[in-house]
Amino acid sequence: MSTATRVGGDGRVRCWWPGDDAGYLAYHDGEWGRPVTDDDRLFEKLCLEGFQAGLSWLTILRKRGNFRAAFCGFDIAAVAAFEPRDIERLLGDADIVRHRGKIISAVNNAGRALEVIEEFGSLAAYIWGWEPTLGAGPPASMEALPASTEESESLAKDLKRRGWTFVGPTTVNAFMQSMGLVNDHIEGCFARADCESERAGLARPQPEL
């Protein structure tokens, strides 16, 4: 068995990274890599990846419920309407990551997401338009999972061109992995086949003409 996988207490072979934390295991098994087409959920994932910069993902995952409460469930239109008093409210909320730049970025990005929705019909149609055309095959090791890819660099560049912030190639790559634009479960991980099946049956969102 690859050193990038491990056998859990339930006997299942998984990617190494969730360890033994119950919440992390649930995230790995039921969410990471599974295709997402809901605009608000895509916005949430991209925001939270931005908040994660410099921190562990487990820290963000444990605070996700608090983030959802603080950011109106990551309803794009609601967050885009946040005013300076909302920024101050969030900076006083000890249950989330109180980083002024990241909070302002989330509000800014909500506005930019509305612009994308107006242009493409949905945020999902825009995001899924960046899906790699050829799969690279299952990664066989930790080293086979780069921090960024050509696709994440291209998407990050376009998002920045559109005025998004806290969307560097590494952040965007993590987002792409999380929301199923790519399937980066390690070869041998039981969840890889599940994600691949969901991706195969997915009707990709298309831009509205």
SULMOGI-V705642 format. One record per pair of residues at least 4 apart in sequence whose C-alpha atoms are under 8 Angstrom apart, sorted by sequence separation. I is the first residue (numbers start at 1). J is the second residue. If there is no record, write none. Layout:
BEGIN
[[I:J] [I:J]]
END
This chain:
BEGIN
[[1:5] [2:6] [7:11] [8:12] [20:24] [21:25] [22:26] [23:27] [24:28] [25:29] [26:30] [27:31] [28:32] [30:34] [37:41] [38:42] [39:43] [40:44] [41:45] [42:46] [43:47] [44:48] [45:49] [46:50] [47:51] [48:52] [49:53] [51:55] [52:56] [55:59] [56:60] [57:61] [58:62] [59:63] [60:64] [63:67] [64:68] [65:69] [66:70] [67:71] [68:72] [69:73] [71:75] [74:78] [75:79] [76:80] [77:81] [78:82] [82:86] [83:87] [84:88] [85:89] [86:90] [87:91] [88:92] [89:93] [94:98] [99:103] [100:104] [101:105] [102:106] [103:107] [104:108] [105:109] [106:110] [107:111] [108:112] [109:113] [110:114] [111:115] [112:116] [113:117] [114:118] [115:119] [116:120] [117:121] [118:122] [121:125] [122:126] [123:127] [124:128] [125:129] [126:130] [127:131] [140:144] [141:145] [148:152] [149:153] [150:154] [151:155] [152:156] [153:157] [154:158] [155:159] [156:160] [157:161] [158:162] [159:163] [160:164] [167:171] [168:172] [169:173] [170:174] [171:175] [172:176] [173:177] [174:178] [175:179] [176:180] [177:181] [185:189] [188:192] [189:193] [190:194] [191:195] [192:196] [193:197] [194:198] [195:199] [196:200] [197:201] [198:202] [1:6] [7:12] [8:13] [19:24] [20:25] [26:31] [27:32] [36:41] [37:42] [52:57] [55:60] [68:73] [74:79] [82:87] [93:98] [98:103] [116:121] [117:122] [120:125] [139:144] [148:153] [159:164] [160:165] [166:171] [167:172] [176:181] [177:182] [187:192] [7:13] [8:14] [18:24] [19:25] [36:42] [67:73] [68:74] [72:78] [90:96] [92:98] [116:122] [117:123] [120:126] [139:145] [159:165] [176:182] [177:183] [185:191] [186:192] [6:13] [7:14] [18:25] [52:59] [72:79] [91:98] [116:123] [160:167] [177:184] [185:192] [5:13] [6:14] [49:57] [52:60] [71:79] [90:98] [91:99] [159:167] [184:192] [5:14] [6:15] [51:60] [91:100] [114:123] [183:192] [5:15] [6:16] [18:28] [113:123] [116:126] [4:15] [5:16] [156:167] [157:168] [4:16] [8:20] [48:60] [91:103] [156:168] [157:169] [183:195] [3:16] [87:100] [90:103] [156:169] [183:196] [155:169] [153:168] [154:169] [180:195] [87:103] [153:169] [156:172] [87:104] [152:169] [155:172] [152:170] [132:151] [153:172] [180:199] [70:90] [131:151] [149:169] [152:172] [153:173] [130:151] [148:169] [152:173] [148:170] [147:170] [148:172] [149:173] [152:176] [82:107] [130:155] [148:173] [70:96] [81:107] [147:173] [79:106] [80:107] [147:174] [67:95] [79:107] [80:108] [66:95] [67:96] [80:109] [44:74] [66:96] [80:110] [43:74] [79:110] [80:111] [63:95] [40:73] [41:74] [43:76] [63:96] [77:110] [24:58] [40:74] [76:110] [77:111] [40:75] [76:111] [40:76] [24:61] [39:76] [76:113] [77:114] [23:61] [76:114] [23:62] [145:184] [138:183] [139:184] [141:186] [51:97] [138:184] [139:185] [140:186] [141:187] [135:182] [138:185] [139:186] [140:187] [138:186] [139:187] [132:181] [138:187] [112:162] [131:181] [132:182] [51:102] [112:163] [130:181] [131:182] [50:102] [112:164] [128:181] [109:163] [109:164] [108:164] [109:165] [108:165] [47:106] [105:164] [105:165] [105:166] [102:166] [43:110] [43:113] [128:204] [128:205] [129:206] [125:204] [125:205] [126:206] [42:123] [124:205] [125:206] [126:207] [42:124] [125:207] [39:122] [39:123] [39:124] [122:207] [38:124] [121:207] [37:124] [120:207] [121:208] [120:208] [120:209] [50:166] [50:167] [53:171] [46:167] [50:171] [49:171] [49:172] [46:171] [49:174] [46:172] [49:175] [46:175] [45:175] [45:178] [45:179] [4:140] [4:141] [42:179] [2:140] [3:141] [4:142] [2:141] [36:179] [33:177] [34:178] [35:179] [36:180] [32:177] [33:178] [34:179] [35:180] [32:178] [33:179] [34:180] [35:181] [31:178] [32:179] [33:180] [31:179] [32:180] [33:181] [33:182] [34:183] [33:183] [33:184] [33:185] [35:195] [34:195] [29:191] [33:195] [28:191] [35:198] [34:198] [35:199] [34:199] [35:202] [37:205] [15:185] [15:186] [14:186] [14:188] [15:189] [13:188] [14:189] [13:189] [14:190] [13:190] [14:191] [12:190] [5:186] [4:186] [5:188] [5:189] [2:188] [1:188]]
END
